[in-house]
């Protein structure tokens, strides 16, 4: 009896796992999983993307973290663009107010920085093939201490290449293929386990039925003789 219960419990678990796997198959291509929690914001200097597709909006990422965020500082941000074989030309400046210089980017630059001025990124709208080149982000900070006001400067270079069509991301393709292979393997394993479970339960039921049939076929006299005598 315990063996039958074990096999039935195993079958129930395998069936539930199969349904869960089917659910993953149905929603794998359209579902994203996010891990959210309550945590304080942490500044991380992440490099910018260096390839853009023609006709899309491209965010030029420029992050300069402050080691002591509680210190007050005035920040000036300057963006420059240098075409292939050309010279740097100013295209954007943030000095309390945003200022866009007359250039090929006129009307196509959007400020995309943060309030604490650690993220001083910009977005180039509707990029063209002529927007390829080197972008420079210069950051100047003046810290406001009681005794002195030191200056801190840093620069970020972004070598941007604009292409006509988006290329296939090889890493994402490999990851997707491996995920599908894993799902297929798990599905086959579940099918094998379900067949094995079904056969085990069927054999257990057949054995129990045969035992019951054999017992009923024994004459009543033999059943009485099978009783164990009790000593006084």
N, C-alpha and C positions, 0 to 999 in steps of 0.2 A: 504493500500500500504506500509506504514512504517513497519507494522508487517511482511509483506512478505520479505521486504528488510532485516529486522533483522534476520529472519529465514535463508535466503540465506547466509547472512554474517556469521552467526553461523556455517552453514554447511561448508562454505569455510574454516573457521578456524579449524574446527574439521578434515576436510580432510587433511589439511596441517600438523596438529599434528599427524595424523595417519601415513602419509608418513615419517615424521621425526622419529617416534617410530619404524617403520619398518626398517629404516636405522640403528638405534641403534641396533636392533635385529641382523641385518646382519653382523655388524662389532664389536659386543660387545666382542667376544672372542679373536679377533686379533688386536684390536686397543688400543693404550695407549694414554692417554692424559697428556700433559706436560704443565706446566706453566713456561714460561721463561721471564726473564726481565733483565734489566741492573741494577745490584746491586753489591756492593763491597763484597769481600770474607769475610766471618765470620767464625772464628774458633769455632767449637763445639766439646767437648769431648764426643764422642759416644763410648759405649762399643762394644767390638768385638763379632762376632758370636762365639758360643761355640760348634757347631756341624758341622761336615764335612762328606761328602760322599766319600767312598773309590774310589780312581782313579781320583778324581777331584783336582783342585787347590784351596787351602784355604788361604784367606787373613787374617792374624792375625793383627787386627786393634789396633794401639797404637798411641793415639793423646794426646799431651801435649801442651796446648795453652799458649802463652806468653801474659801476661797482657799488656805489653808495647812493641808492635812489632817494634817500631822505634829504640829500644835499640839493639845494636849489641851484639851478644853472640856466643860463640863457643860451639857446641853441640857434645856430645859423646853418642852414643847409643849402648847398649849391650843387646843381646838376649840370654836367657838361656832356657834349656829344662830339665824337671825333670820327668822321668817315674814314674809309680806307684811304691811306695816303694823304689825309688832310690834317687840320689842326683842331684843337679843342675850341668849341664855341659854347657859350652859356645858353642853356635852354630853360632853366627853371631855378627859382630861388625862394627859400622860405626864411624870412626874417621878421617874425611876429605876424607878418602878412605874406600872402602868397603872391609871387610875381613871376609872370611868364614872359620870357624874352622873345622878340620877333625872330622866328626861325621856320624851318620846314615843319616843325611840330606845333605851330601856332593853332590853338583851339583843340589840340589833341592830347594835351597833358592834363592829368588829373592827380591831385594830391591824395595819397593813400597812406599817410602816416598815422601814428598814434598820438594821443594827447600828451603822454609823458615824453614825447620826442625821442624815444629809443628806436622806434620804427619810423624811418623817414623815407619810406618808399614812394614811388610815383607809378602811375599807370599810363602807358602810351596807348591811346585809342586808335583802332583801325590801322594797325601797323602795315607798312608796305615793304616791298623788297628793298627800297632805298633807305630804309631805317636800320639796316645792318651796319654794325660798327661798334665802337667802344664807348660805353657810357661810364662816366666818373661821378661818384657821389662823394662830395667833400663835406665833412661835419666839423664844425667849430663850436666848442662849448666853453663858456666862461663861468666858472664856479664862484658862487657868492659866499665867501667866508668873511668872518669879521675882520681878520687881519689883512688878508691879501685875496686877490681874485685871479687864480691861475687859469691858463688857457689849455685846452686839450683839443687836438686836431686828429682826424683820421680820414682815410679815403677807402673807397671800394671801387673796384673796376669790374665791369660787366661786359664781356665780349658777346654781343648779341648777333645771332644769325637768323634771318627771316627766310622761311622756305614757303614754297607755293602750296604744298600739301603736307599734312601731318604724317610722319613716319610711324611704323609699327614699333611699339615698345617691346623689345625682345624679352626683357625680364618679366613683364606682365603676361606675355604669351606663354612663357615657360611655366609660370606659377599657375595659370589657368589650366594648362594641360595636365600638370601634376595633380591638381585638385580633382579634375575629372577622372584621372586614372585611379586615385584613391577612392573616390565614390563608387566607381565600377567594381573595384576589388572588394569593398565592404558589402556591396549589393550581392555579389556572387557568394561571399562568405555567409551572408544571412540566408540566402536560398539553400545552400548546402546544409546549414544548421537546421533549417526548418524541415527539410526532407528527412534528415537524420532523426530529428525529434518526432516527426510523424510516424516513422517506422518503429521507433522504440515504443511509443505509446500503443501503436496497433498490436505489436507483439505482446506487450504486457496485457492488453485486453483479451487477446486470443488465448493466452496462457490461463488467465483467470476464468475465462468461459469454459475452456477444456477441463479445468479442475472441477468446476461446478457440475459439468455434465458427467464426469467420471464418478463424482460423489453421488449424484442422483441415480446413476445406473447400478450402484451397489445394492443388493437385496437388503431388506430391513433386518433379517436375522444377522447378516454379517455386520450391519451397523451396530447392533446390540453387542455382538461379540467383540467389536472394536473398542467398546467402552473399557476403560481401565478400572480393574477391581480395586475397591477401597478396603484396606485392612482395618479390622476393628481394634 
